Amino acid sequence: MKKISGWRAVHCLLLLSLAICLPAHVVLGYEEVSVTSLATLSGKVTLKGAVPATRIFHLVFSPNIAFCSRVSDGKGNRLLKEFRVASDGGFQDVVVAVVGVEKGKPFNFVPQIDIEDCRMLPFVTPVRNQYPIALVNHDPVHHDIQGYTLKENYTFPMFNKPLVPAANSSAKIRMRDGHYIFRTQCGVHDFMQSWGIAVGNPYFAVTGKDGQFDISDIPAGEYDLIAWHPYLKIETQRIKVGEQGKITANFEMDASFVEIPLYSTQKEYRLDTTLKIDQIVSPSVELQIE
């Protein structure tokens, strides 16, 4: 396996392979067929270097303080952990996808964002352009789910879905031409955020707590394998998949190349605490630690 160099080449390859630069009326190119010669790809993604700082949001800036404090640091703050890294460097919440598979197993994937305790889960998910995403509000409070498409740090609105307590809804993913990054955020709780990347076939995985991933039933052939986290550029390898058996591919991402927009940088508490001690609600679901 060799690493592909050139960010522009990788960018163009991804857009063409995902077919998301095509007009909305053009059918995407993946075909579901019966394939007997299949392989399993396994690997691990690690993050090298110092883990970026956790972002801090004071709960006083959002409504439903008492309920949203069920998850907090116990001082009136919500911590948004965008980098979850195990002690050995295993990097969680990285999408790994095989690019270029034109035919294969059924592609029935419908991504879902679950909203619970004023938190959006999963933090990252693959999505399908021109297909729906499910939104499920498990909370007894209102949320306003906003979807965006991104390119080069510019954000464009995609949808706005107000969700009443304990409600289900869905929205259609509509990427603009040349876009493949998706982001959601609650319009009333700014610490509720999640990310997505468009995929063009069902051969993908999201790394777990240990950074491991597995992708099964891959047809034989040569493909590009990508690893993506919302704050890092895409890493790419060329892989050769045989007719049977297992193959391994690992990625090492470098924390020194993390790209966080200035408006998203928060290294210190914005307020020591505006809430009085007797007003701070002790977390009942999770005590967050930086």
Backbone torsions as a table, in degrees:
resi	resn	phi	psi	omega
1	MET	NA	138.1	176.7
2	LYS	-128.5	151.8	-177.8
3	LYS	-85.0	136.0	178.7
4	ILE	-83.9	131.2	179.3
5	SER	-100.7	158.5	177.7
6	GLY	95.9	101.1	-176.8
7	TRP	-62.8	-38.0	-179.2
8	ARG	-64.4	-40.1	179.5
9	ALA	-64.1	-42.5	178.9
10	VAL	-64.0	-41.5	-179.4
11	HIS	-61.2	-47.5	-179.5
12	CYS	-65.4	-41.0	178.7
13	LEU	-59.8	-44.0	-178.2
14	LEU	-63.3	-45.8	-178.9
15	LEU	-61.6	-43.4	-178.8
16	LEU	-68.3	-40.8	-176.8
17	SER	-70.9	-33.8	179.2
18	LEU	-82.8	-12.7	178.9
19	ALA	60.1	25.4	-177.3
20	ILE	-88.3	-3.2	176.3
21	CYS	-90.0	-1.5	179.2
22	LEU	-79.1	154.2	174.7
23	PRO	-58.6	156.9	-174.2
24	ALA	-61.4	-27.8	-175.5
25	HIS	-81.8	-7.7	-178.8
26	VAL	-86.0	129.9	-179.0
27	VAL	-72.2	135.4	179.3
28	LEU	-65.5	153.3	-165.1
29	GLY	-82.4	-9.2	-175.9
30	TYR	-70.5	137.4	-179.2
31	GLU	-121.5	130.5	178.3
32	GLU	-84.7	120.2	-179.5
33	VAL	-139.8	166.3	175.7
34	SER	-84.9	119.5	-178.4
35	VAL	-122.6	129.6	-177.3
36	THR	-100.7	-28.6	-179.1
37	SER	-90.5	97.6	-172.1
38	LEU	-125.6	155.8	179.2
39	ALA	-137.6	162.7	177.8
40	THR	-115.6	132.4	178.0
41	LEU	-106.7	128.6	177.9
42	SER	-129.7	156.5	178.2
43	GLY	179.5	-170.1	-177.9
44	LYS	-144.6	141.7	174.3
45	VAL	-110.5	129.4	178.2
46	THR	-121.0	156.4	176.1
47	LEU	-113.5	121.5	179.4
48	LYS	-93.5	136.1	176.1
49	GLY	101.3	-176.2	-177.2
50	ALA	-69.1	132.7	179.0
51	VAL	-69.8	128.1	-180.0
52	PRO	-57.6	153.5	-176.5
53	ALA	-63.6	147.3	175.4
54	THR	-74.1	138.9	178.7
55	ARG	-81.2	143.4	-173.2
56	ILE	-119.1	130.9	178.6
57	PHE	-127.1	125.3	177.7
58	HIS	-79.7	128.6	-175.5
59	LEU	-66.3	-15.8	-178.4
60	VAL	-66.7	-18.0	-178.1
61	PHE	-83.7	-5.6	-177.4
62	SER	-127.6	157.6	177.2
63	PRO	-74.3	175.7	176.3
64	ASN	60.1	42.3	-176.8
65	ILE	-58.1	-45.5	-176.4
66	ALA	-60.7	-44.4	-178.5
67	PHE	-72.5	-46.8	-176.6
68	CYS	-67.2	-19.3	177.5
69	SER	-72.4	-3.1	174.9
70	ARG	-58.2	-27.4	173.0
71	VAL	-122.5	111.2	-178.6
72	SER	-164.2	178.8	176.9
73	ASP	-89.3	5.5	-179.7
74	GLY	81.6	1.3	-179.5
75	LYS	-120.6	15.1	179.6
76	GLY	90.7	18.5	-178.1
77	ASN	-124.3	147.4	171.5
78	ARG	-107.2	132.8	179.3
79	LEU	-104.1	127.3	177.3
80	LEU	-100.8	105.5	-176.9
81	LYS	-90.5	99.2	-177.9
82	GLU	-90.9	-10.5	179.0
83	PHE	-129.7	105.7	178.3
84	ARG	-109.1	111.7	-172.6
85	VAL	-128.1	130.4	178.4
86	ALA	-74.5	169.3	-177.2
87	SER	-61.7	-27.6	179.0
88	ASP	-94.5	10.1	178.6
89	GLY	95.0	-4.7	178.5
90	GLY	-55.2	127.0	-169.8
91	PHE	-106.0	113.6	-179.8
92	GLN	-84.3	158.5	174.5
93	ASP	66.6	41.3	172.5
94	VAL	-112.7	128.2	176.4
95	VAL	-85.1	125.9	175.7
96	VAL	-114.7	126.8	-174.8
97	ALA	-140.3	143.2	174.7
98	VAL	-89.1	122.0	-176.5
99	VAL	-103.9	130.7	174.5
100	GLY	110.1	-0.6	176.5
101	VAL	-76.1	118.7	-176.0
102	GLU	-95.9	-24.4	-178.3
103	LYS	-139.1	143.9	178.5
104	GLY	168.9	-149.5	-172.5
105	LYS	-66.4	164.2	-179.7
106	PRO	-55.7	144.2	-178.6
107	PHE	-115.3	77.9	-175.7
108	ASN	-104.2	15.6	-173.1
109	PHE	-67.7	126.4	171.4
110	VAL	-123.0	108.0	-179.3
111	PRO	-65.3	151.0	179.8
112	GLN	-137.3	135.2	173.6
113	ILE	-109.1	119.8	177.6
114	ASP	-98.7	131.1	-179.2
115	ILE	-109.5	114.9	-176.7
116	GLU	-149.6	133.6	-178.1
117	ASP	56.4	40.8	179.8
118	CYS	55.4	46.3	-179.3
119	ARG	-144.7	139.3	177.0
120	MET	-99.3	126.6	178.6
121	LEU	-133.6	140.3	1.8
122	PRO	-77.6	165.4	179.9
123	PHE	-70.7	-34.5	173.1
124	VAL	-130.7	149.0	177.7
125	THR	-153.9	145.0	168.1
126	PRO	-68.8	151.7	175.0
127	VAL	-135.5	166.0	179.4
128	ARG	-117.9	125.2	178.1
129	ASN	-65.0	134.8	-179.2
130	GLN	71.2	17.5	176.8
131	TYR	-127.1	163.4	-175.0
132	PRO	-81.0	161.0	168.8
133	ILE	-126.2	135.5	-178.8
134	ALA	-88.0	140.6	179.1
135	LEU	-124.2	122.1	-176.0
136	VAL	-126.6	117.4	178.6
137	ASN	-98.5	110.2	178.7
138	HIS	-91.0	-6.0	-174.6
139	ASP	-84.3	156.1	175.1
140	PRO	-88.4	19.1	179.0
141	VAL	-127.4	162.6	-179.6
142	HIS	-77.7	145.6	172.3
143	HIS	-134.5	152.2	179.1
144	ASP	-121.3	99.9	-172.5
145	ILE	-89.0	119.2	-178.1
146	GLN	-112.7	131.2	179.0
147	GLY	-109.5	140.9	-177.4
148	TYR	-135.3	154.4	169.5
149	THR	-113.2	139.9	-172.8
150	LEU	-122.9	150.1	171.4
151	LYS	-156.7	123.5	176.3
152	GLU	52.5	46.6	177.2
153	ASN	69.1	7.7	173.9
154	TYR	-99.3	138.0	-174.8
155	THR	-114.6	134.3	-179.8
156	PHE	-127.9	136.1	-177.5
157	PRO	-67.8	143.4	177.3
158	MET	-117.8	-48.5	178.0
159	PHE	-157.7	164.6	176.7
160	ASN	-138.9	117.3	-175.6
161	LYS	-124.9	96.3	172.5
162	PRO	-66.2	134.7	-179.4
163	LEU	-121.8	119.5	175.1
164	VAL	-74.8	167.5	-179.5
165	PRO	-54.3	139.1	176.5
166	ALA	52.3	48.2	-177.1
167	ALA	-117.7	152.2	174.2
168	ASN	-113.9	145.7	176.5
169	SER	-154.4	-179.5	175.5
170	SER	-151.3	160.9	177.6
171	ALA	-143.5	158.2	-179.8
172	LYS	-97.8	132.7	176.5
173	ILE	-77.8	119.7	178.7
174	ARG	-128.1	93.8	178.9
175	MET	-76.7	139.4	172.7
176	ARG	-71.8	159.8	179.5
177	ASP	-55.6	129.6	178.0
178	GLY	82.6	2.5	179.9
179	HIS	-103.0	150.9	174.3
180	TYR	-145.1	1.2	179.8
181	ILE	-103.6	137.3	-177.3
182	PHE	-125.9	142.3	178.1
183	ARG	-141.1	143.4	174.0
184	THR	-124.0	151.4	178.4
185	GLN	-155.0	147.4	174.5
186	CYS	-81.0	132.1	-177.5
187	GLY	-73.0	-13.4	-180.0
188	VAL	-114.6	-13.3	176.9
189	HIS	-128.8	96.4	-170.6
190	ASP	-68.4	-14.9	178.7
191	PHE	-83.2	-4.7	177.1
192	MET	-90.9	105.3	-175.9
193	GLN	-143.2	151.0	172.1
194	SER	-151.1	165.9	-174.5
195	TRP	-133.2	159.0	176.2
196	GLY	-150.0	160.6	174.9
197	ILE	-133.4	138.8	-178.4
198	ALA	-73.1	137.2	176.4
199	VAL	-123.5	152.1	-176.4
200	GLY	-109.2	3.0	177.7
201	ASN	-156.0	170.6	-175.5
202	PRO	-84.6	12.0	-176.2
203	TYR	-96.6	82.1	-178.0
204	PHE	-152.8	167.6	176.8
205	ALA	-157.1	161.9	174.4
206	VAL	-118.4	129.2	-176.1
207	THR	-64.6	144.0	178.6
208	GLY	-88.2	-165.5	-176.7
209	LYS	-60.2	-28.3	-179.3
210	ASP	-93.9	2.5	-179.6
211	GLY	82.6	1.6	-176.8
212	GLN	-82.2	155.2	174.6
213	PHE	-147.9	156.0	176.1
214	ASP	-140.8	135.3	176.0
215	ILE	-129.8	121.1	-172.0
216	SER	-107.2	165.6	172.1
217	ASP	59.1	42.1	179.8
218	ILE	-85.7	127.6	177.6
219	PRO	-66.2	154.2	178.6
220	ALA	-63.1	144.6	178.7
221	GLY	152.9	-179.8	176.3
222	GLU	-109.0	130.2	-175.2
223	TYR	-139.8	170.9	170.7
224	ASP	-102.4	136.9	179.3
225	LEU	-112.6	127.2	-178.4
226	ILE	-114.9	152.2	172.4
227	ALA	-128.3	128.6	-173.6
228	TRP	-135.5	133.7	169.3
229	HIS	-128.4	144.1	-173.0
230	PRO	-59.4	-18.4	-178.6
231	TYR	-112.0	15.5	177.7
232	LEU	-136.1	150.8	176.0
233	LYS	-69.6	156.1	-177.9
234	ILE	-66.0	133.3	172.0
235	GLU	-99.4	142.6	-174.2
236	THR	-137.0	140.6	173.2
237	GLN	-131.2	153.1	172.4
238	ARG	-96.0	127.9	-179.1
239	ILE	-123.6	151.0	176.0
240	LYS	-117.4	118.8	-177.1
241	VAL	-102.1	123.3	178.0
242	GLY	-80.1	-180.0	-176.6
243	GLU	-75.1	-22.9	179.9
244	GLN	-145.3	171.6	169.8
245	GLY	90.9	-158.1	-175.2
246	LYS	-128.9	146.2	173.5
247	ILE	-129.0	159.7	-176.8
248	THR	-126.1	139.8	174.6
249	ALA	-146.7	130.5	-179.7
250	ASN	-120.0	153.0	176.5
251	PHE	-126.0	140.9	169.9
252	GLU	-119.9	116.3	179.8
253	MET	-100.9	149.2	-172.2
254	ASP	-107.7	117.7	-178.1
255	ALA	-63.7	-21.7	-179.9
256	SER	-70.1	-14.1	179.2
257	PHE	-100.9	9.9	178.3
258	VAL	-59.7	132.5	179.8
259	GLU	-114.3	105.3	178.0
260	ILE	-117.1	120.1	178.2
261	PRO	-55.4	148.1	-176.9
262	LEU	-56.6	-38.2	-178.2
263	TYR	-68.6	-15.3	179.3
264	SER	-99.1	-3.9	-177.7
265	THR	-78.5	127.8	177.6
266	GLN	-147.1	97.3	-175.3
267	LYS	-98.2	-15.4	-179.3
268	GLU	-131.9	162.3	176.5
269	TYR	-65.5	132.8	178.7
270	ARG	-72.1	-30.3	177.6
271	LEU	-137.1	138.1	175.0
272	ASP	-59.7	-56.9	162.6
273	THR	-172.6	123.5	175.7
274	THR	-84.1	-30.0	179.3
275	LEU	-74.0	140.5	174.1
276	LYS	-70.6	154.9	-176.4
277	ILE	-55.6	-40.1	-177.9
278	ASP	-75.7	-5.8	177.7
279	GLN	-98.5	-13.9	-177.9
280	ILE	-74.6	126.9	-179.3
281	VAL	-90.7	126.4	179.2
282	SER	-69.4	136.1	-179.6
283	PRO	-65.0	134.2	-179.7
284	SER	-106.8	-13.4	-179.3
285	VAL	-104.7	-46.2	-177.6
286	GLU	-154.6	128.8	171.2
287	LEU	-91.0	111.6	-175.8
288	GLN	-81.1	139.2	178.1
289	ILE	-128.0	135.1	-179.4
290	GLU	-66.0	NA	NA
